Amino acid sequence: MMVTKVGAKTFIGKDIIHVAVFKKKDTRTIYNMIYRDGARGASYVKRFSVTSITRDKAYDLTKGTKSTKVIYFTANPNGEAELVTVLLRQTGSIKKLKFDLDFTDMIVKGRGSRGNIVTKYSVKRIELKEKGLSTLKPRKIWFDETVQRLNVDQRGELLGDFTSEDRLLIIDQNGIVKTVVPEITLHFNDAMIVLEKWDPKKPISVIYWEGEKELFYVKRFLIENPDKEEKVISDHSKSYLETVFTDYRPVVELVFAKKRGKERQENTEIKLENFISIKGISALGNQLTKNKLIEINPKEPLLYEPIEETPLEELEVIEEINVIVPDKKDQNTIASPEDSSDSLKKDNFVDPEIDDEGQTLLF
């Protein structure tokens, strides 16, 4: 391992497996590695961080044995710990040729640590079984509008606490909507009008001018494909984005133009949640009004109270009721008229009187 200054013709070496910008005092980036010690030695696993280093100095991340080889390596900016499958070569009397290794079981140490033994047998290959989640606490991210960059140094506007699963919502003036992973190296263009932490359950409301119909349209939608960049206005050359709302219950005020010979129509407030339901992101939307507008003013959004979902484990059971389900044979059995008449006869039957000689009396 070596950190060097970026140069036009700098020679580093052969068989490079990882290149990145080194950040001093970076405690969040965790490296996961599995290496074979020597030509025929055991395989070791380690997790480590690199917070400081001497430039242009080569550091050995293994035990230093000759013919040592790195067989698995990942760099994780948020301390992710994946699950991998280790496959062994068939040699001798090995019975178990395949097993899983979870990096979350490994303690993060320094770069000079030897690591833990994975196996003493020869490893054929290592496959990624499941991508890992962050093993670190959420980190706070700020946006510095002056330089248009993200940072963790408390410069600019606080965007929130982010884990490895969280994303940023970006909307620009051209009607392009997308979500991205909040990496510090991200670049943003000047057309960006919305930058915030993305809530997958919160609808986005858009009012735009439809160039072909020459009318304002409104639409509400949820982002269904976080990895896909989508345009939420029509492709007509005269279409443009008027305003965007990322509140749960936005309200707008419409200011109408005065018609000749008539009094100007009073301003109208519209609650967008009642005006249009949530539709697909590619939907045209609903026509806002046929009348000519001077202004569309955002108003204070209505109060939104999130619904708290109670986990099944916490639901209170008031009373248990045993329900007996009848057998299918009993449900499918239908009594015939003869059976019904026989049952009625049996129910109404009275034992006849018998005389002294044992004969039945008819009357």
C-alpha positions in Angstrom: 0.0 0.0 0.0 1.3 3.5 -0.9 0.0 7.0 -1.0 1.6 9.3 -3.6 1.1 12.7 -5.1 -0.8 12.7 -8.4 1.5 13.1 -11.3 1.4 12.9 -15.1 4.0 10.1 -15.3 4.2 8.6 -11.8 5.1 4.9 -11.8 3.4 3.0 -9.0 3.8 -0.7 -9.8 2.1 -3.7 -11.4 -1.1 -5.6 -10.5 -2.8 -2.7 -8.9 -6.2 -3.7 -7.3 -7.4 -0.4 -5.8 -6.9 3.3 -6.7 -8.7 6.2 -4.8 -8.2 9.6 -3.4 -6.7 9.3 0.1 -8.4 11.4 2.8 -6.4 12.1 5.9 -7.9 11.2 9.3 -10.7 9.2 7.5 -12.1 6.9 10.1 -15.2 5.9 8.1 -13.5 4.2 5.2 -12.9 0.5 6.1 -10.9 -1.9 4.0 -11.8 -5.6 4.0 -9.1 -8.0 2.8 -8.3 -11.7 2.6 -4.8 -12.8 1.7 -2.8 -16.0 1.4 0.4 -16.0 3.5 3.2 -17.3 1.3 2.9 -19.8 -1.5 1.3 -22.5 0.5 0.4 -20.9 3.8 -2.9 -20.3 5.5 -5.3 -17.6 4.4 -6.0 -14.6 6.7 -8.9 -12.1 6.9 -8.7 -8.6 8.3 -10.6 -5.3 8.5 -8.6 -2.1 8.9 -8.7 1.6 8.5 -5.9 4.0 7.4 -6.0 7.4 9.2 -2.5 8.6 8.6 0.4 7.6 6.3 3.8 8.8 5.1 3.7 9.8 1.5 5.6 7.7 -1.1 6.3 5.0 1.5 5.3 1.4 0.7 3.4 -0.4 3.5 2.9 -4.2 3.7 -0.6 -5.1 4.7 0.3 -8.8 5.1 2.8 -10.7 7.2 5.5 -10.0 4.6 6.1 -13.6 3.6 7.4 -14.2 0.1 4.8 -15.1 -2.6 2.0 -13.7 -0.4 -1.1 -12.9 -2.5 -4.3 -10.8 -1.9 -7.3 -12.9 -2.9 -10.1 -10.5 -1.9 -10.2 -6.8 -1.3 -12.9 -4.1 -0.9 -12.8 -0.4 0.1 -16.0 0.7 1.9 -16.6 4.4 2.4 -19.2 3.8 5.1 -17.7 0.8 6.8 -19.8 -1.7 5.0 -19.2 -5.4 5.9 -20.2 -7.9 3.2 -20.9 -11.6 3.3 -18.7 -13.8 1.1 -18.5 -17.4 0.1 -15.1 -19.2 0.4 -14.6 -22.1 -2.0 -11.6 -24.5 -1.3 -9.7 -26.7 -3.7 -10.2 -30.5 -3.4 -7.1 -31.7 -1.7 -6.6 -34.6 0.7 -9.5 -35.5 3.0 -11.4 -32.1 3.0 -15.1 -32.7 3.5 -16.4 -29.1 3.5 -15.3 -27.3 0.4 -17.6 -24.3 0.7 -18.5 -22.0 3.6 -19.6 -18.4 4.3 -17.6 -15.7 5.9 -19.2 -12.6 7.4 -17.0 -9.5 7.7 -19.3 -8.1 10.5 -17.7 -10.7 12.8 -14.3 -9.1 12.3 -13.0 -6.3 14.5 -11.6 -3.2 12.8 -7.9 -2.9 13.6 -4.9 -1.1 12.2 -3.3 -1.7 8.8 -0.4 -3.6 10.4 -2.5 -6.3 12.0 -2.0 -9.8 10.9 -5.7 -10.8 10.9 -7.6 -14.0 11.7 -7.1 -17.3 10.0 -9.8 -18.2 7.5 -8.5 -21.6 6.5 -5.3 -23.5 6.3 -6.3 -25.1 3.1 -5.9 -23.8 -0.5 -8.6 -21.3 -1.5 -9.9 -21.7 -5.1 -11.9 -18.5 -5.2 -14.0 -16.1 -3.1 -17.5 -14.9 -4.2 -19.6 -12.1 -3.0 -22.8 -13.5 -1.5 -24.5 -10.5 -0.1 -23.6 -6.8 -0.1 -23.0 -5.4 3.4 -24.6 -2.6 5.3 -22.7 0.1 7.2 -21.4 -1.0 10.6 -20.8 2.6 11.6 -23.1 5.3 13.0 -25.0 7.6 10.5 -22.8 10.6 9.6 -24.0 14.2 9.2 -23.5 15.7 5.7 -23.5 19.4 4.8 -23.8 21.2 1.5 -21.6 24.2 0.8 -23.4 26.4 -1.7 -20.4 28.5 -2.3 -18.3 25.7 -3.8 -21.3 23.4 -4.7 -19.8 20.4 -2.8 -20.8 18.1 0.1 -18.7 18.0 3.2 -18.6 16.6 6.8 -16.8 19.7 8.2 -20.0 21.5 9.2 -19.8 24.0 6.3 -23.0 25.3 4.7 -26.5 23.7 5.1 -27.0 20.5 7.1 -28.7 17.9 4.9 -29.2 15.3 7.6 -27.8 12.0 9.0 -27.0 9.4 6.4 -26.5 5.7 6.5 -25.3 3.5 3.7 -29.0 3.0 2.6 -29.9 6.7 2.4 -29.8 8.8 -0.8 -30.0 12.4 -1.9 -32.9 13.8 -4.0 -31.8 16.1 -6.8 -34.2 18.0 -9.1 -33.0 20.6 -11.6 -34.7 23.4 -13.6 -34.9 21.1 -16.7 -37.3 18.8 -14.9 -34.7 16.0 -14.3 -35.3 14.0 -11.1 -32.9 11.5 -9.7 -31.5 10.1 -6.4 -27.8 9.6 -5.7 -25.6 8.1 -3.0 -24.2 11.1 -0.9 -20.5 10.8 -1.8 -18.3 13.7 -0.9 -16.8 13.7 -4.4 -20.1 14.5 -6.0 -20.4 17.5 -8.4 -23.6 19.5 -8.9 -24.7 21.7 -11.8 -26.0 25.2 -11.7 -29.5 24.2 -12.8 -30.1 22.3 -9.5 -33.1 23.7 -7.6 -33.8 20.9 -5.0 -31.2 19.1 -2.9 -32.3 17.2 0.2 -32.3 13.8 1.9 -34.7 11.5 0.0 -37.7 10.1 1.7 -39.1 7.2 -0.5 -42.6 7.6 1.0 -42.9 11.3 0.6 -44.6 12.4 -2.7 -43.1 15.0 -5.0 -45.5 17.7 -6.4 -44.7 19.5 -9.7 -46.4 22.3 -11.6 -45.2 22.8 -15.1 -46.1 24.5 -18.4 -47.1 22.1 -21.1 -45.7 23.6 -24.3 -48.0 21.9 -26.8 -51.3 22.5 -24.9 -50.1 25.9 -23.6 -51.6 25.2 -20.2 -50.3 24.6 -16.6 -50.4 21.0 -15.4 -49.9 19.6 -11.9 -48.7 16.1 -11.0 -47.8 14.2 -7.8 -45.6 11.1 -7.9 -43.2 8.8 -6.0 -39.8 7.8 -7.3 -40.1 4.1 -8.2 -36.6 3.6 -9.7 -34.0 5.3 -7.4 -31.1 4.4 -9.8 -32.8 5.9 -12.9 -32.7 9.5 -13.9 -36.2 10.6 -15.2 -37.7 13.7 -16.7 -41.0 14.8 -15.2 -42.2 17.4 -17.7 -43.1 16.9 -21.4 -40.5 16.8 -24.1 -42.0 19.8 -26.0 -39.5 22.6 -26.6 -41.7 25.2 -24.9 -42.4 23.1 -21.8 -40.7 24.3 -18.6 -40.8 23.6 -14.8 -42.7 26.2 -12.9 -42.3 25.0 -9.3 -41.6 21.9 -7.2 -42.9 20.9 -3.8 -41.3 18.3 -1.6 -43.8 18.8 1.3 -46.3 16.1 2.2 -49.4 18.5 1.9 -48.4 21.5 -0.3 -50.8 24.5 -0.9 -50.6 27.0 -3.8 -52.2 30.3 -4.5 -53.3 31.1 -8.1 -53.3 34.7 -9.1 -55.5 35.2 -12.3 -55.0 37.8 -15.0 -57.7 40.4 -15.5 -60.0 39.9 -18.5 -61.0 42.9 -20.6 -64.2 44.5 -19.5 -64.5 42.2 -16.4 -63.4 42.3 -12.8 -60.3 40.3 -12.0 -61.1 36.9 -10.6 -60.2 36.4 -6.9 -57.1 34.5 -6.0 -57.7 30.8 -5.4 -55.9 28.5 -2.9 -55.5 24.8 -4.0 -54.6 21.9 -1.7 -52.7 19.7 -4.1 -53.4 16.5 -2.2 -57.1 17.1 -2.9 -56.6 18.3 -6.4 -54.8 15.3 -7.7 -53.9 11.8 -6.5 -50.4 10.3 -6.6 -49.7 8.8 -10.0 -46.8 7.5 -12.0 -43.8 9.6 -12.6 -44.4 9.6 -16.4 -48.0 10.6 -16.2 -49.1 13.9 -17.8 -50.9 15.1 -14.7 -54.1 17.2 -14.3 -54.8 20.5 -15.9 -54.4 23.2 -13.3 -56.7 25.8 -14.8 -57.9 27.1 -18.2 -57.7 30.7 -17.2 -54.6 32.8 -17.7 -52.4 33.1 -14.6 -50.1 35.9 -13.5 -48.5 34.1 -10.6 -48.4 30.7 -8.8 -47.4 31.4 -5.2 -46.4 28.6 -2.8 -48.2 28.9 0.5 -47.5 27.4 4.0 -48.0 23.6 3.7 -50.6 21.9 5.8 -49.6 20.0 8.9 -48.6 16.4 8.3 -48.8 13.8 11.1 -47.0 10.6 10.1 -48.9 7.4 10.9 -47.0 5.2 13.3 -47.1 1.6 12.4 -47.2 -0.8 15.4 -45.0 -3.9 15.0 -46.8 -7.2 15.2 -44.8 -8.1 18.2 -46.2 -5.2 20.1 -49.9 -5.7 19.3 -52.0 -6.4 22.4 -54.1 -9.6 22.4 -57.3 -8.9 24.4 -59.0 -12.3 24.1 -58.2 -15.6 22.4 -61.1 -17.3 20.6 -60.8 -20.9 19.5 -62.5 -21.3 16.1 -63.5 -24.8 15.0 -63.6 -25.3 11.3 -66.0 -28.1 10.2 -64.7 -31.0 8.2 -65.1 -30.7 4.5 -66.9 -34.0 4.4 -69.5 -32.6 6.8 -69.9 -29.5 4.7 -70.3 -31.4 1.5 -72.9 -33.9 2.9 -76.5 -33.0 2.0 -79.4 -34.8 3.6 -81.8 -36.5 1.2 -85.6 -36.1 1.6 -85.8 -39.8 2.6 -83.2 -39.3 5.3 -85.0 -36.2 6.5 -88.4 -38.0 6.7 -86.8 -40.9 8.5 -85.2 -38.6 11.0 -88.6 -36.9 11.6 -90.3 -40.3 12.1 -87.7 -41.3 14.6 -88.1 -38.0 16.5 -92.0 -38.4 16.6 -92.0 -42.2 17.3 -93.9 -43.3 20.5 -93.6 -46.8 21.9 -97.0 -48.7 21.5 -98.9 -50.2 24.4 -98.6 -53.9 25.1 -101.3 -56.1 26.7 -100.9 -58.9 29.4 -100.2 -61.5 26.7 -97.4 -59.4 25.1 -99.4 -58.4 22.1 -99.3 -54.8 20.7 -102.4 -52.8 21.0 -103.4 -51.0 17.8 -106.1 -48.8 19.3 
